[in-house]
Amino acid sequence: MKFNVTAFSMNRQTRRQSGPARAELIDTDSNRVFEGQVTPLDVERRYEAFWNDVNPRSRDIVKVMSVEPVDSTEAER
C-alpha cells in the first residue's frame, strides 16, 4: 500500500512549528520501516516513532499532519 504522509518539525519544548510541512510517499510494500503497517494510523505512528527515536534528545520532533492512501495508479504518475 502507498500513503502520502504530510508532516512538519516542531520544537520539543515550545511545541512551535520549526520547519515547513513536507509530503513524502511511503510504500509499505517496499519500505522495510513500514512493513506490516496497513492503516493510516499505523503509518502515522511508525513515521513519528522512526524520526523521533533517531535522536531522542534532539531539539525538534516530527509531527504528522495527514496520512492519505494513494491509489496505485496515481502513484505511478
N, C-alpha and C positions, 0 to 999 in steps of 0.2 A: 504494500500500500504506500501511497505517496501523500505527503501533507505539506502545505505551505505553513511554516511557522514564522510568525512575526514577533520580535522581541526587542527589548532595549536594555541598556545598562542603567543601574541606579546605585547611588551611594548607600552602603550598608547602614551608616549611622543616620544620615539626614533623610533617607528614603526619597531623595530628589533624583530625577532623571539626570544621568550624566553623559548620555550619548544618544544619538538619533536611533529611531527604530529601524530595523532592517529585517528583510524577509529571507528565508532560506528554505529550499526544497529538501525535504527529508524523505528518503526512500527506505522504508522499514525492511524491505526485502534484500537490499544490498548494503546497508549500513549496519555493521555489527553492534554499534552502540544502541541501536533501536530495535534489535532483533526481538521478536515476540510482542512488540508494542502495537496494538491494533486499534485503539480508540484515540481520539484527540486528547483526552485526559492522560492516557498512558504516555503519549508523546510529549505533552507539556511537562509532566513530572520528570521524565527521563532527561529532557533537554535542559531544564533548570538544574537538575542534580548534576548532570555532566559538567556544565560550565561553572557552577558554583562550588563544586567539590574539587576542581582542578587546583585551586588555591583558596582554602577556607579562610585565609587571613587577608584576602585581597580587599582593597578599598571599595570595589564595586561588585555588584552581583547582577545576574541576568534575570529579567522578569519577562515571561511570555505574555503577550497581549492577545494573541489568537492562534488557533491551530485549525486549519481548514483542509478537509480531504480534497485531493486533486484527482480528477478523472484521468485515467491513464492516457487517454488520447490528448488531453490538454497538456500534460507534462512533456509530451514529445514535440510540441510546437516550439 
